[in-house]
Amino acid sequence: MKKIYFALLMLLCGDLYAQKGLDTVIRIKEVVINENGFSTPISKQNRNVYVIDKDMIAKLPARTIQELLQYANGVDIRQRGPFGSQADISIDGGSFEQTVVLLNGAKIIDAQTSHNMLNLPIPVEAIERIEVVRGPAARIYGINSLTGAINIITKKPTNSGFLISTHAGSNFEKDSEGTGKTFYGEGIQLGAALSKKQQQHSIFGSYDKSNGYRYNTQFDNARLFYQGNIQIDGSNEIMTSFGYTNNEFGANGFYAAPGDKNSTEAVQTTLAAIQSKHLLSSKWTLMPRLSYRYNFDDYSYLGASNPTAGRSKHYTNSIAAEVISTYKTSTGEFGFGAEVRREDIRSSNIGQHHRENLGIYSQYQTYLFEKLNLNFGTYLNYNSDYKWQIYPGLDASYSITDMFKIIGNIGTSQRIPSFTDLYLNQRPGNIGNPNLEPENALQGELGFKIIKGNFTFNSNFFRRRISKFIDWTRVVNTNPWQSNNLGDQVTGGINMRSDYSMNVSEASKLNINLAYSYLDSKNSDTEAGLASKYQISSLKHQLTNTVNFQYINFSVMAATRFNQRVSGPSYWINDFRLSQSIQHFTIFLDAQNIFNTKYYEIGAIPLPSRWIGLGVKFVNF
C-alpha cells in the first residue's frame, strides 16, 4: 500500500512540475457530458465522472465494451466468458444489479437479471465516448442507478465511406479435454456511413467466433447496429437506432460448478429507440424518447449431450417512453421530465410477471456566486409493486482558482429487485424470494479536481450506506442459494485519477493515465456461517495505468490492471497494443495478459491465459 500511495504522489508531483512546459502542448478538446438535458463541460462537472473518449478507445487492446470498461477506474468487470460472452458490471463496490447502463441516454435495464445487460450490439468503432458517472444517480437517471451509471454515446458520422476489419488470435494451447484442437478466435466486421448536410446514417455488422480458451468456452456472436440522424431544420432533430445480437456460448462453470461443465447458453437481444430534440425557443428545449428492449435467454444445464435437461428459457420485454425538458433563466437552468416503463417476463422457471414504473423528476442548476455552482433536484418514483418513493440529491462545486476546484455531492438512490431475485425456481440450486424489498442508498462524496492545460488530477472520498442490501446466500452447502435482504451495507472509499499529455517532439505524443481506488465495506445483521455469492468478491484495491506513445501514425499502448478482492489472491494483468496506420489501413497487434497470470473474477472460473491477436482495418470515413 505504501508503494502505491508513493507512486501516485510522485506522479502528481512530477506532473505539476511539468506544467512549466505545458504552454507548448496542443490542448485537448473538452468533452461535454449530457445528463437528462443538461450539457455540461467536464471541467465544470460537479460529479465524479470518468470518460473513455474515442481516441483512447481506438488505442486500447479491446474489441468489446466489456474489455474497454476493464480499464475504467472504479468499475469492476467480472467476466464469466471473455471477449464479450458474458460479464457483470458494478461501480465502487456495489453489486452487478446496482448500475444502470444507457445508450445515448436511453436506459438498458434487464428486468430478468443484469447478467445480460452488457449483451449489446454496439461495436467499439461506433462509440464516441463512454461516460462513467460514479455515486448515486437516481436524481438524474432514476431506478437502478444506485451506485452509478454508464452512458454509451455513439458517433454521428461526419463523412461518407465504409469500414472493413478482421482479426484473429490464439493462446496457442490445446483443448486436451475436448477436440484436441488449438484454441483460437477470429472475427470480421463491415460498416458503412452516409453523411449529408441534414442527415447522417451508419450501419455495422460483425461476426466473431472462437472455440474458447479452455473446455466448453466456445462462442458465436453476431451483431447488427444501425443509427440515423436527421436534422429537419436548425431547431429540430431526430435520432433513431436499432441493434440486434445473437450470442451463443459454452457456459462451463458459469452458474453451478462443477456439475455444469457441459452447459450452454444462447442470448438474443434486440434494441430500438427513437428520440428527438426540439428548440422551442432560445430558452426552452424539449426532448422526447421512446425505447424498446427484447431479450431471449436459453440455458441448458447439460448442453448438447442432453439439451432438454435442466433447460431454462426466459423471454423479457421492456418498453419505455420519456419526455425531458430544460428551460434557461437569467440565474440558471431548470430540467424536468417524466418517464414510464413496462417490463414483462415469460419464463420456464421464473413464471409470467409484469410491472410498471413511473418516474417524475426535476432539477435546477445555478451559480449562486461566480465560483459556486449548485445542481439539486429530486426523482419521484412509483412502481406497481413497491408504490411511491422519492430520491433527492445535491451536487456542488467551488472554484478556488482557475485550476483548482472542490466538489461534493450527497444523494439517495434505489434498486428494484429483478424478476430472478423475486421468482426464480431452480431447486435445488437457486430460489428467489417474493418478499424482497428494494435496496435504498444514501451516499456523500467530497473531493477536489485539478485541471491545468493537459494535466488533470481528481481525488474523491465517499461513504455510502445501503439499507436492505440484497445478496444470494445460504447457510450450508446442501441448502439452495436464496436472495435475501441482509440489513445494511456501509462502504467507504477513496479514488484518485491522474492524466497527463505532452508533446515529446513535433511528431510524437505521450499520454499517461494512473488511477487508484480503495474500498472498505462492512455488513450488519450478517448471520454467522452465512455464505454469500457477491459480497466477498467485491474489490478492495484497484490500480489502473495506461501509457500511450504515438509517433506520427505509429502507436504503442501499454495497459496495466491490479485487482485485489475482499477474498482471494490479488493479481496483475498487463496488456498492450501496437498499431500502425498507412493512409486508410491500420494494422494492430494485441497481447493480453502478457505475463500469463492465472486469475479469477467470479467463483472458480479461470480467465484466459496469454492471448495474442492480429488485426487489420480499412476505414475511409
C-alpha positions in Angstrom: 0.0 0.0 0.0 2.8 2.5 0.8 4.4 1.8 -2.5 1.1 2.5 -4.3 0.5 5.8 -2.5 4.1 6.8 -3.1 3.8 6.1 -6.8 0.6 8.2 -7.0 2.2 11.1 -5.1 5.3 11.0 -7.3 3.2 11.1 -10.5 1.2 14.0 -9.2 4.3 16.0 -8.2 6.0 15.2 -11.4 3.0 16.3 -13.5 2.6 19.5 -11.5 6.3 20.3 -12.1 5.9 19.5 -15.8 3.3 22.2 -16.1 6.0 24.8 -16.8 6.3 23.4 -20.3 2.6 22.9 -21.0 2.2 26.1 -23.0 3.7 24.3 -26.0 1.3 21.3 -25.7 -1.7 21.0 -28.0 -4.9 21.4 -26.0 -7.4 18.6 -25.8 -10.9 19.4 -26.9 -13.2 19.4 -23.9 -15.8 16.7 -23.5 -19.4 17.8 -22.8 -21.4 15.5 -20.5 -25.1 15.1 -21.2 -27.3 14.5 -18.1 -31.0 14.4 -18.9 -30.9 17.6 -21.0 -28.1 19.4 -19.2 -25.0 19.7 -21.3 -22.0 20.4 -19.1 -18.3 20.6 -20.0 -16.4 18.0 -17.9 -14.2 20.8 -16.4 -17.4 22.3 -14.8 -18.9 19.0 -13.7 -20.0 18.7 -10.0 -19.9 14.9 -10.2 -17.1 12.3 -10.2 -17.2 11.5 -13.9 -14.7 9.4 -15.9 -14.7 9.5 -19.7 -13.2 6.9 -22.1 -13.1 9.0 -25.3 -12.8 7.8 -28.9 -9.0 8.4 -29.1 -8.5 6.1 -26.0 -11.0 3.6 -27.4 -9.0 3.4 -30.7 -5.7 2.6 -28.9 -6.8 0.2 -26.1 -6.2 -3.5 -26.7 -10.0 -4.1 -26.7 -12.7 -5.1 -29.2 -15.8 -5.1 -26.9 -17.5 -2.7 -24.5 -16.7 -5.2 -21.6 -13.0 -5.1 -22.4 -12.9 -1.3 -22.7 -14.5 -1.0 -19.2 -11.8 -3.1 -17.7 -9.6 -0.1 -17.7 -12.1 2.4 -16.2 -11.2 3.5 -12.7 -13.8 2.3 -10.1 -15.5 0.0 -12.5 -15.5 -3.7 -11.7 -15.9 -6.1 -14.6 -16.4 -9.7 -13.5 -16.3 -11.9 -16.5 -17.6 -15.4 -16.9 -16.7 -15.6 -20.6 -14.1 -13.4 -22.3 -14.3 -11.3 -25.5 -17.9 -10.2 -24.8 -19.5 -13.6 -24.0 -20.8 -12.5 -20.5 -19.8 -10.1 -17.8 -21.2 -8.5 -14.7 -20.5 -4.8 -14.1 -20.5 -2.8 -10.9 -19.2 0.5 -9.6 -17.4 1.3 -6.3 -18.1 -2.0 -4.6 -21.8 -2.3 -5.5 -23.5 -5.4 -6.9 -23.9 -6.0 -10.6 -27.6 -5.1 -10.3 -26.9 -1.6 -8.9 -25.5 0.1 -12.0 -27.7 1.3 -14.8 -26.4 1.3 -18.4 -27.6 3.8 -21.0 -27.3 4.0 -24.8 -27.4 7.7 -25.9 -29.4 8.4 -22.7 -31.9 5.5 -23.1 -31.8 3.1 -20.2 -30.9 -0.5 -20.8 -32.4 -2.3 -17.8 -32.5 -6.1 -17.8 -35.5 -7.0 -15.7 -34.7 -10.7 -15.7 -31.1 -10.4 -14.5 -28.3 -7.9 -15.1 -26.0 -10.8 -16.1 -27.2 -10.0 -19.7 -27.2 -6.2 -19.5 -23.9 -5.9 -21.5 -25.1 -8.2 -24.2 -25.0 -5.2 -26.6 -24.6 -5.0 -30.4 -22.5 -1.8 -30.3 -19.1 -2.1 -32.0 -16.3 -0.1 -30.4 -15.8 1.7 -33.8 -19.3 3.2 -33.4 -18.6 4.7 -29.9 -17.9 8.4 -29.5 -17.2 8.0 -25.7 -18.3 6.2 -22.6 -19.3 8.3 -19.6 -18.9 6.6 -16.2 -20.9 8.6 -13.5 -20.0 7.4 -10.0 -22.2 7.7 -7.0 -26.0 7.7 -6.5 -27.6 8.8 -9.8 -31.3 8.4 -9.1 -31.9 12.2 -9.2 -30.6 12.1 -12.9 -31.3 8.5 -14.2 -34.0 7.1 -11.9 -34.3 3.4 -10.9 -31.4 1.0 -10.5 -28.7 3.7 -10.6 -27.9 3.0 -7.0 -24.0 3.2 -7.3 -23.7 4.9 -10.6 -24.4 5.0 -14.4 -22.6 4.2 -17.6 -23.7 6.1 -20.7 -22.5 4.9 -24.1 -22.6 7.7 -26.6 -22.4 6.7 -30.3 -20.8 8.6 -33.1 -22.6 10.8 -35.6 -20.6 10.3 -38.9 -19.1 13.4 -40.4 -18.1 11.7 -43.7 -19.4 9.1 -46.0 -17.5 5.8 -46.5 -17.1 2.3 -45.4 -15.2 0.1 -42.9 -13.8 -3.4 -43.2 -11.9 -5.1 -40.3 -10.8 -8.6 -39.4 -8.9 -10.1 -36.6 -7.6 -13.5 -35.3 -5.9 -14.7 -32.2 -4.9 -17.6 -30.0 -3.4 -18.6 -26.7 -1.6 -21.5 -28.5 -2.9 -24.0 -26.0 -4.9 -27.2 -27.0 -8.3 -28.4 -25.9 -7.0 -31.5 -24.2 -10.4 -32.3 -22.6 -12.3 -32.0 -25.9 -11.4 -31.7 -29.5 -7.6 -31.6 -29.1 -7.5 -28.5 -31.3 -5.6 -25.3 -30.6 -7.8 -22.6 -29.1 -8.3 -19.6 -31.4 -10.7 -16.7 -32.1 -11.5 -14.8 -35.2 -13.9 -12.2 -36.5 -14.9 -9.8 -39.2 -16.7 -6.5 -39.3 -18.3 -4.4 -42.0 -19.6 -0.9 -41.7 -20.8 2.0 -43.8 -21.6 5.6 -43.2 -23.6 8.2 -45.2 -23.2 11.8 -44.2 -25.2 14.6 -45.8 -25.9 18.1 -44.8 -29.2 17.3 -43.0 -28.9 13.5 -42.4 -26.3 11.0 -41.3 -26.6 7.2 -41.3 -24.3 4.4 -40.1 -24.6 0.7 -40.1 -22.3 -2.0 -38.7 -22.4 -5.8 -38.9 -20.0 -8.2 -37.3 -19.4 -11.9 -36.6 -17.0 -13.3 -34.1 -16.4 -16.9 -33.3 -14.0 -18.9 -31.1 -13.5 -22.5 -29.9 -12.7 -20.9 -26.5 -9.7 -20.8 -24.2 -10.5 -23.9 -22.2 -13.0 -26.8 -22.5 -16.6 -25.7 -23.4 -15.9 -21.9 -23.6 -16.6 -21.6 -27.3 -18.8 -18.8 -28.7 -20.5 -17.5 -31.8 -21.5 -13.8 -31.7 -23.4 -12.0 -34.5 -24.2 -8.3 -34.2 -26.0 -5.7 -36.2 -26.3 -2.0 -35.4 -27.9 1.0 -37.2 -28.1 4.7 -36.3 -29.7 7.5 -38.2 -29.7 11.3 -37.5 -32.0 13.7 -39.4 -31.8 17.5 -38.9 -35.3 18.7 -40.0 -34.2 22.3 -39.6 -32.0 24.3 -37.2 -34.4 23.7 -34.3 -35.5 20.1 -34.8 -33.5 16.8 -34.9 -34.4 13.1 -34.9 -32.2 10.2 -34.0 -33.1 6.5 -34.5 -31.2 3.4 -33.6 -31.7 -0.3 -33.9 -29.5 -3.2 -32.7 -29.6 -7.0 -32.6 -27.1 -9.5 -31.2 -27.2 -13.3 -31.1 -24.6 -14.7 -28.7 -24.2 -18.4 -28.2 -21.5 -19.7 -25.8 -20.3 -22.6 -23.7 -21.1 -22.0 -20.1 -18.6 -24.3 -18.3 -18.7 -23.4 -14.6 -20.8 -20.2 -15.1 -23.5 -20.9 -12.5 -23.3 -24.3 -10.9 -19.8 -25.7 -11.0 -18.6 -28.4 -11.3 -21.9 -30.1 -12.5 -22.4 -27.6 -15.3 -19.2 -28.5 -17.2 -21.1 -29.1 -20.4 -23.7 -26.2 -20.0 -24.5 -24.0 -23.0 -26.4 -20.7 -23.3 -27.8 -18.5 -26.0 -28.8 -14.9 -25.5 -30.5 -12.8 -28.1 -31.1 -9.1 -27.6 -32.9 -6.5 -29.7 -32.8 -2.8 -29.0 -34.7 0.0 -30.7 -35.0 3.7 -29.9 -36.3 6.9 -31.4 -35.6 10.3 -29.8 -35.7 13.9 -30.9 -34.6 17.3 -29.8 -36.7 20.5 -30.4 -35.5 24.0 -29.6 -38.9 25.6 -28.9 -37.2 28.9 -28.2 -33.8 30.3 -27.2 -34.5 29.2 -23.6 -36.8 26.2 -23.9 -35.7 22.7 -25.2 -37.9 19.6 -25.4 -36.6 16.0 -25.9 -39.0 13.1 -26.1 -37.7 9.5 -26.3 -39.2 6.0 -27.0 -37.2 2.8 -26.4 -37.7 -0.9 -26.5 -35.6 -3.9 -25.4 -36.3 -7.6 -26.1 -34.1 -10.4 -24.6 -34.3 -14.1 -25.0 -32.1 -16.3 -22.7 -31.9 -20.0 -23.4 -29.8 -22.0 -20.9 -29.1 -25.8 -21.0 -27.5 -27.4 -17.9 -26.2 -30.5 -19.8 -25.6 -28.8 -23.2 -25.6 -30.7 -26.5 -25.5 -34.1 -24.8 -29.0 -33.6 -23.4 -30.3 -30.2 -24.3 -33.7 -30.5 -22.6 -32.3 -31.5 -19.2 -32.1 -28.5 -16.8 -33.2 -26.2 -19.6 -34.3 -22.6 -18.8 -36.0 -20.2 -21.3 -36.7 -16.6 -20.5 -38.5 -14.0 -22.7 -38.3 -10.4 -21.5 -39.7 -7.3 -23.0 -39.5 -3.7 -21.8 -40.8 -0.6 -23.3 -40.2 3.0 -22.1 -41.3 6.5 -23.0 -39.7 9.6 -21.7 -40.0 13.4 -22.1 -37.2 15.7 -21.0 -37.4 19.5 -21.0 -35.0 22.2 -20.0 -35.6 25.9 -19.5 -32.9 28.6 -19.1 -33.3 31.6 -16.9 -31.1 34.5 -16.1 -29.9 32.7 -13.0 -29.6 29.1 -14.1 -31.3 26.2 -15.9 -34.4 24.1 -15.0 -34.7 20.5 -16.0 -37.8 18.5 -15.6 -39.5 15.4 -17.2 -41.2 12.1 -16.8 -40.8 8.5 -17.9 -43.0 5.4 -17.9 -41.7 1.9 -18.2 -43.4 -1.5 -18.5 -41.5 -4.8 -18.0 -42.7 -8.3 -18.8 -41.2 -11.7 -18.4 -42.4 -15.2 -19.5 -40.0 -17.9 -18.2 -39.9 -21.6 -17.7 -38.6 -21.3 -14.1 -39.5 -17.7 -13.2 -43.1 -17.7 -14.4 -45.0 -14.9 -16.0 -44.9 -11.5 -14.4 -45.1 -7.8 -15.3 -44.7 -4.5 -13.6 -45.0 -0.8 -14.4 -42.9 2.2 -13.3 -43.5 5.9 -13.4 -40.8 8.5 -12.7 -41.1 12.2 -12.4 -38.0 14.3 -11.9 -36.9 17.9 -11.7 -33.5 19.6 -11.2 -32.0 23.1 -11.2 -28.5 24.2 -11.9 -27.3 27.6 -10.9 -24.2 29.7 -10.0 -25.1 31.3 -6.6 -21.8 33.2 -6.8 -19.3 33.4 -9.6 -17.3 30.4 -8.3 -20.1 28.4 -6.6 -22.1 26.0 -8.7 -25.1 24.1 -7.4 -27.2 21.4 -9.0 -30.0 20.0 -7.0 -33.2 18.1 -7.6 -35.4 15.1 -6.9 -36.8 12.0 -8.5 -40.3 10.8 -7.6 -40.9 7.2 -8.4 -44.0 4.9 -8.5 -43.6 1.2 -9.0 -46.6 -1.1 -9.3 -45.0 -3.5 -6.8 -43.4 -1.0 -4.4 -45.6 2.1 -4.7 -44.2 5.6 -4.1 -40.6 6.6 -3.3 -38.6 9.8 -3.5 -34.9 10.3 -4.1 -33.4 13.9 -3.7 -29.8 14.9 -4.4 -27.5 17.8 -4.3 -24.2 18.4 -6.2 -21.9 21.4 -5.6 -18.6 22.7 -6.7 -16.5 25.7 -5.7 -13.6 27.0 -7.9 -10.8 28.2 -5.6 -8.7 29.1 -8.6 -8.9 28.6 -12.3 -7.1 25.3 -11.9 -8.4 24.0 -8.5 -12.0 23.1 -7.7 -13.6 21.4 -4.7 -16.6 19.2 -5.5 -19.1 17.5 -3.3 -22.4 15.7 -3.5 -25.0 13.9 -1.4 -27.8 11.8 -2.8 -30.1 9.0 -2.5 -30.9 6.1 -4.8 -32.5 2.7 -5.1 -32.5 -0.7 -6.8 -35.7 -2.7 -7.5 -35.3 -6.5 -7.3 -35.1 -8.3 -10.6 -37.5 -11.0 -11.6 -34.8 -13.5 -10.9 -34.3 -12.2 -7.4 -38.1 -12.4 -6.8 -39.4 -15.5 -8.5 -36.6 -17.9 -9.7 -37.3 -21.6 -9.0 -34.2 -23.7 -9.8 -34.4 -26.1 -7.0 -32.1 -27.5 -5.6 -29.7 -24.8 -6.8 -31.3 -21.3 -6.6 -34.6 -20.0 -5.4 -36.0 -16.4 -5.4 -37.7 -14.5 -2.6 -41.0 -12.8 -3.5 -40.9 -10.9 -0.2 -37.8 -8.9 -1.1 -37.9 -5.1 -0.7 -36.0 -2.6 -2.8 -32.4 -1.5 -1.8 -32.1 2.1 -0.8 -28.8 4.1 -0.5 -27.6 7.3 0.9 -24.1 8.5 -0.2 -22.0 11.5 0.3 -18.8 12.4 -1.5 -16.2 15.1 -1.2 -13.2 15.7 -3.4 -11.1 18.0 -5.5 -10.2 18.4 -9.1 -7.1 20.0 -10.7 -7.2 21.0 -14.4 -4.1 22.7 -15.8 -3.5 22.5 -19.5 -3.1 18.9 -20.4 -2.9 17.7 -16.8 -5.8 16.6 -14.7 -6.0 15.1 -11.2 -9.1 14.0 -9.3 -9.3 12.8 -5.8 -12.6 11.8 -4.0 -13.7 10.3 -0.8 -17.1 8.8 -0.4 -19.3 7.0 2.1 -22.4 5.0 1.2 -25.0 3.2 3.3 -27.3 0.7 1.5 -30.2 -0.4 3.5 -31.9 -3.8 2.8 -28.9 -4.9 0.8 -29.8 -7.9 -1.5 -27.5 -10.9 -1.9 -27.8 -14.6 -2.6 -26.9 -16.6 0.5 -27.1 -20.0 2.1 -26.0 -21.4 5.5 -24.7 -24.8 4.4 -23.7 -26.3 1.0 -26.7 -28.6 0.9 -29.2 -25.7 1.0 -30.2 -23.8 -2.1 -29.0 -20.3 -2.7 -31.7 -17.7 -2.0 -32.0 -14.0 -2.4 -32.4 -12.1 0.8 -32.4 -8.5 2.3 -29.3 -8.6 4.5 -29.6 -5.4 6.5 -27.2 -2.5 5.9 -24.0 -2.4 3.9 -21.7 0.5 4.6 -18.9 1.2 2.1 -16.3 3.9 2.4 -13.7 4.5 -0.3 -11.2 6.8 -1.9 -10.3 7.1 -5.6 -7.6 9.1 -7.3 -7.1 9.6 -11.0 -4.3 11.5 -12.9 -4.0 12.1 -16.6 -1.1 13.9 -18.4 -0.4 14.5 -22.1 2.6 16.1 -23.7 4.3 16.5 -27.0 7.7 14.7 -26.9 8.6 16.2 -30.3 6.8 17.7 -33.2 5.9 14.2 -34.4 5.4 12.3 -31.2 3.0 12.5 -28.2 2.9 10.8 -24.8 -0.2 10.2 -22.6 -0.1 8.7 -19.1 -3.1 7.8 -17.0 -2.8 6.4 -13.5 -5.7 5.7 -11.2 -6.2 4.0 -7.8 -9.3 3.1 -5.8 -9.7 1.7 -2.3 -12.9 0.3 -0.8 -13.9 -0.9 2.6 -17.3 -2.5 3.1 -19.0 -3.7 6.2 -22.3 -5.5 6.5 -24.6 -5.5 9.5 -27.0 -8.3 10.5 -24.9 -11.0 8.8 -25.6 -14.4 10.2 -22.6 -16.4 11.4 -21.6 -19.1 8.8 -23.7 -17.4 6.1 -22.1 -17.9 2.6 -22.5 -15.1 0.2 -22.3 -15.0 -3.6 -21.3 -11.4 -4.2 -20.2 -9.6 -1.0 -16.9 -11.4 -0.7 -15.9 -10.9 -4.3 -16.0 -7.1 -4.4 -12.8 -5.1 -5.0 -10.8 -3.7 -2.1 -7.8 -2.3 -4.1 -7.8 -1.4 -7.8 -5.0 0.2 -9.7 -5.2 1.0 -13.5 -2.5 2.5 -15.6 -2.2 3.2 -19.3 0.8 4.6 -21.2 0.4 5.6 -24.8 3.2 6.8 -27.1 2.4 7.9 -30.6 4.9 8.7 -33.3 3.2 10.1 -36.4 0.9 7.1 -37.3 2.6 4.5 -35.1 1.1 3.9 -31.6 2.1 1.8 -28.6 -0.4 1.4 -25.8 0.6 -0.4 -22.6 -2.2 -1.1 -20.0 -1.9 -2.5 -16.5 -4.6 -3.5 -14.1 -4.1 -4.6 -10.4 -7.1 -6.0 -8.5 -7.3 -7.3 -5.0 -10.7 -8.5 -3.9 -12.1 -8.9 -0.4 -11.4 -12.6 -0.7 -8.9 -14.4 -2.9 -5.4 -13.5 -4.1 -4.5 -10.2 -5.8 -3.4 -10.2 -9.4 -1.7 -8.0 -12.1 -2.9 -8.1 -15.7 -0.7 -6.5 -18.4 -1.9 -5.8 -22.0 -0.5 -3.9 -24.9 -1.4 -2.9 -28.5 1.0 -1.9 -31.3 -0.7 -0.2 -34.3 0.5 1.3 -37.5 -1.7 3.4 -39.8 -0.9 3.7 -43.5 -3.4 6.0 -45.1 -6.8 4.3 -44.6 -5.3 1.0 -43.4 -4.5 0.2 -39.7 -2.6 -2.9 -38.7 -2.6 -3.8 -35.0 -1.1 -6.4 -32.7 -2.7 -7.1 -29.3 -1.2 -9.0 -26.5 -3.5 -9.6 -23.5 -2.3 -11.0 -20.1 1.2 -11.0 -21.4 2.7 -12.4 -18.2 0.3 -15.3 -18.2 -1.3 -14.5 -14.9 -3.8 -17.1 -13.5 -6.8 -15.2 -12.1 -10.5 -15.4 -11.4 -13.2 -12.7 -11.3 -16.3 -14.9 -10.5 -16.2 -18.1 -8.5 -13.7 -20.7 -9.7 -13.8 -19.7 -13.4 -10.3 -19.3 -14.7 -9.9 -16.5 -17.2 -7.7 -16.6 -20.3 -4.0 -17.1 -20.2 -1.8 -15.0 -22.6 -3.7 -14.2 -25.8 -2.1 -12.9 -28.9 -4.2 -11.3 -31.6 -3.5 -9.7 -35.0 -5.9 -7.5 -36.9 -6.2 -5.2 -39.9 -8.7 -2.5 -40.5 -9.7 -0.3 -43.5 -11.6 2.9 -42.8 -12.3 5.7 -45.2 -14.8 7.8 -43.2 
